[in-house]
């Protein structure tokens, strides 16, 4: 009898583990850029994330002074502040792998030929009017390119969060990054879930269950160490954003 009980316990544990692993998906942070010939937020990084079958590839978006949407992480490149610059000056700048900084339209055009989901992060802008325009212009561009069902939106800006929730097509996943709102607050706003730093979720692990009880998803960033990945997997977190997507994939297997 004891042997049967032990066997049943082991089978239950295996079933739980398999279910947890199946739920956790990999998002490449700024694409899969830690490979030869790649760079953060480059077209190559997007292609590489797709080539290893990442669920999603995250990228960062700014709007220039003349209203063009640009894919880059930092607010300033070679001394040029993107938000205050003309697009011609920004598009002439190169990434670490020799590619020119891509326009959002160019980036999305590449994404159309791939399978990985496009995780669109709008950076907080000093000019709030430009930030609001970036939300609307980005949504319109994605709709025009037929990518509504491939894109998820994330942002640190509470104002941009409200704009995405207001203007994005119904059912489009929108997540908040800043870590200062509870799951209940975001649920009432209509967000798809939380996308918080690992330190926030370790401080508030109860938020993971709270999100799931509310039918919301949980993403965590940026998780690069094996022990932290195991903790996130064990907690049943839905998405892990990482600079080490292949390491995470190995753990999930």
N, C-alpha and C positions, 0 to 999 in steps of 0.2 A: 504493500500500500504506500509506504514511504517513497519507494522508487517511482511509482506512478505520480504521486504529488510533485516530486522534484521535476519529473519530465514535463508535467503540465505547467509548472512555474517557469521552466526554461522556455517552453514554446510560447507562453504568454509574453515573456520578456523579449523574445525574438520578434514576435509580431509587433510589439510596441516600438522596438528599435527600427524595424523596417518601415513602419508607418511614419515615424518621425523623420527618417532619412528621406523618404519619398516626398515629404512635404517641403523640405528645405531646398531652396533653389539658389543658384549662384549668379551674382551680378558683378561684372568686372568694373572696377572703379576707374573711371576715365578711360574705359576700354582696357584691353589686355596689352599694356604698354611695356611690361618688363620682359620684352623679347627683342631679339635682334632686328634692327631696322624700324623699330616702333618708337612712339613718343606719346605722352599723355594727350588725350583728346585728338589724336591724329586719325586720319582715315585708316591707316594701317592698324592702329589699335582696335578700331571697330571691327575690321575684317578678321583680326586675330581672335577677338572675343567670340565672333560667330564661328570661327573654324574649330574651336574646342567646345562648341555647343553650350555656351553660357545662356542662361535664361534671358539675361539682359545685359546691356552695356550702357553705363552711365556716362553722361557728358554734360558740360557746363556752358551756359549761354549768357551772353551780354548783348546789349544794344549800343551801337555807336551813336555819336552826336547827330549824324545824318540819318539815323533810323534803320541801319542794317544790323541784322542779327548775326553774331559771331560765336563760334565755338572755341572757348578757351577757359582755363580755370582761373588764372590770376587776373586781377583787375588792371594790372599794369604789365606791359611787355616792353622791354628795352627802353624804359623810361616813358613810354606812351600809355596814358590812361585811356583804356578802351572806351569808356563811357563818355569821355570828353573829346575823343578823336574822330576824324573823318575816316570813313571805311577804307578809302584808298590807302591811307597810311597804315591801317591795321592789316589789311590783306597782303601787304608787301612784306610782312614780318614772317620769319620762319620758325618752325618748331625744331626740337632737338634732332629729329631724324631727317631734316632737310625739306620736309613738306611746308608749304605755306599754311598759315592759320586759315582754317576753312570757314567759309560762310555757312550758316545753318542750312541753307537750301542745298548746298553742295554735300554737306554731311548727310542730310536726309535722303538725298538722291542715292548715295552709296548704300544707305540702310535699306532702301527699297529692294535691293537685290539680295539681301541677306535674310536670315530667319530670326536672329536675336532681337529681343524687344529693345526699344529705344527709351532709355530712362532719362528724360529731359529735366535737367536741373537749371532753373532760372536763378542766377546769382542776385543777391540783394543790391539794388542800385541806390546811389546817393540821391539821384533825381527820381522821386516817386512817380511822377507823370511818365517818365521814360520807362520805368519798370512796368507800369500798368499797360503801356502801349506794347511793350515786349511780350507780355502775356497774350494779348489779343492777336498781335501779328504772328506770334508763334503758333497759336491755335489755328488761325486761318491758313497758315502755310501748310501745316500738317494735314488739315482737312483737304486743301487743294491738291495735295500730293497723294491723297488716298491712304493715309497712314493712321487714321484715327484708332484703328483696332490694334496698332503696334506700339503705341506710345503711352508712357506713364509719366506723370509730372511730379516733381519734388521741388521743395524750396525751403530756405531758412526764413524767408520773409512772410510774416503773418498777413501783411497786406496783399502780397502776391498769391498767397494761399486762398484768400477770399476771392480774388479775381479768377483764379483757375477754377474754383468750385462754381463760380457764377457763369463762366463762359465756355468751359470745356463741355463737349457732348456728354449727355447723361450716361453714367456708367463708366466714364473714364477714370481710372485710378489716380487719385491725387493724395500725396503724402506730405507730411510736415517734418522738417528736419531739426528744428531748433531745440527740442527737448523740454520746453517750458509749458506745454499743454498736456493735460491728462487725456487718457483715452475717451472719457466721457465728454470732455469739451470738444474734441475732434469729431466724435460721433454725432454730436448735436449740430456741428457745422456741415457734416456730410462728407468728411474725408474718408478715404479708403482705409487709413490706418496710420501708424506711426513709423517713422524712419529715423531712429535715434542713434546717437553715438553709443558704443558699447558701455562706456562708463555710466551713462544714464540708465540703461537697462539693468546693469549690475546693482545700481542703487535702488531701482524700482522694478525688481523682477516680477512683482505682482501685476504690473502693467501688461505683461505678455498674456497672461490668462484673461485679464480684463478685456483686452482687445479681442481675443478669440471668442469670449462669451458674448461680445457685442457683434460678432460676425465681421470683425475687422482683421487686417493683416498686420504683421510686424516685420519690419526690415531693420537691420542693424549695420552700422558702418564704423570705421573701416577696419575690418577684422583680418589681421595678417598672421597672427601666431596660432600654431596648432592647438594649444591648450584652450585658447579663447574660442576657436572654431568649434571644438568639442563641447564647450559649455553652451554655445548658442544652439548647436544641434540638439543637445540634450534637453534644452528648454523648449524645443519645438518651434523655434523661430522660423518664419516662412521664407525670408530672403536674407542672405548674407552678402553684403557688399565688401569686396576685397581686392587688394592688389595682387593676391596670390590665388587666382582662380583654379589653377591646376592642382595645387595642394589641397584646396577645399574639395574639389571633385574627387580626389583620391580618398579623402576621409569619408565622403558620402557613399562611396562605393564599398 
